[in-house]
Amino acid sequence: MSSQTSGPTEESSTGAVEPESAVETARRQLEHAAELVDIDPNIVERLRYPKKVHEVTVPIERDDGTVEVYTGYRAQHDSVRGPYKGGLRYHPEVTRDECVGLGMWMTWKCAVMDLPFGGAKGGIAVNPKELSSDEKERLTRRFAQEIRDVIGPTVDIPAPDMGTDPKTMAWLMDAYSMQQGETTPGVVTGKPPVIGGSEGRDGAPGRSVAIVTREVVEYYDRDVAGTSVAIQGYGSVGANAARLLDEWGATVVAVSDVNGGIYDPDGLDTAAIPSHATEPEAVMEHEAPQTVSNEELLELDVDVLIPAAVGNVLTAENARDVSADIVVEGANGPTTTVADDILTERDIPVVPDILANAGGVTVSYFEWLQDINRRAWSLERVHEELEAEMQAAWTEVRNTFDDRDVTWRDAAYIVALSRVAEAHDSRGLWP
Ligand code: NAD
């Protein structure tokens, strides 16, 4: 792969300028993909907008007796292939537009995996770190009540996201079930296994990132054994991907958390480094020959770079300094549109988030099936079925990549958009 550079670009070939909101990026990606697919422009026009966005106020009594009112959203983008599916985040910067953009991505993520779901995203504009556990429980139960009419196992199925976790899903499922008068585990995924959650759900996005990394490395005639990897973010996605790749013989030379990273050219002992779930933000406490900043980590000369922390880390500022041969997106939206163009121009393949981290929603689908059938799967079965689903999606995207001579992101979008458009075309426009 060549790594030639050209003069600095502030604007992408599609006219994107940084910073760009999630909904702007999502619309731009849809429009770009639509140019590559033979699709009725009326369907594209429909897909530029969410089907519905629900905005609710969520009043809760704080522990000191005062009442605080938060704003919550559930943006439902498209359900032509099945019930809406997507996370709920508790974060101070949650907005209507962010939920719409992230909901659109969920539509493509479910479609590229060929899951019978559409896309949605929601959340509450709140800083969960400022709430006690009791306050979070009251907030979740009241939010569940406010959105009860628009969610359900055949309607819209939330899951954990930033600031929410299995406990949050347990409260939501309990509040919904109480109002329905029956235990309804299929209303949410990402629950604790004891109430219908799936084994292997926590590790699934990291596992799919590792599987896709293995496949792309082999595609470029290399072997995962000995491949050098740098991973930003050591949470559910980053740590699980790092440990699996390490197990398969890759040399994980650098990992980081929000405080910075550690580096060992001979390879780190990934199992010994505490993940976000076991000990938050403790990566730097692990002994290693060198430390690196998060900025430096993104520019390390490695075979594979996996940004697995937050969005918008590969930008117009640093895309020319990326020295990795391949980028696999572990986080959602780590590459801005401008950076994506620069990396394409530099011939650095970027395997997109909607494929790479889709193991999460895929195991959520397994969880939903287990809930409907009231029968739990073993961890071994979850791993086997996830491997099969990832292989199927990878093969479809790889074939499109080969046939169409496009980027990996375009190939994934072509597969996803074609499936959604065909379903719309087949069902027609009502009335
Ligand atoms: P997490 O909270 O488990 O871990 C996040 C990690 O990133 C932590 O190590 C944290 O210290 C680090 N981090 C946070 N801000 C950082 C920054 N500015 N710079 C460097 N490191 C930083 O989160 P996660 O579940 O692993 O999610 C990571 C990304 O993957 C997010 O973009 C998320 O949306 C996406 N994702 C998660 C799932 C899932 O089910 N967990 C599924 C698909 C996609």
Residues whose N, C-alpha, C, O or C-beta is under 5 A from the ligand:
A	BS01	NAD	P205 G233 Y234 G235 S236 V237 G238 S256 D257 V258 H276 N294 A308 A309 V310 G311 G330 A331 N332 N357 G360
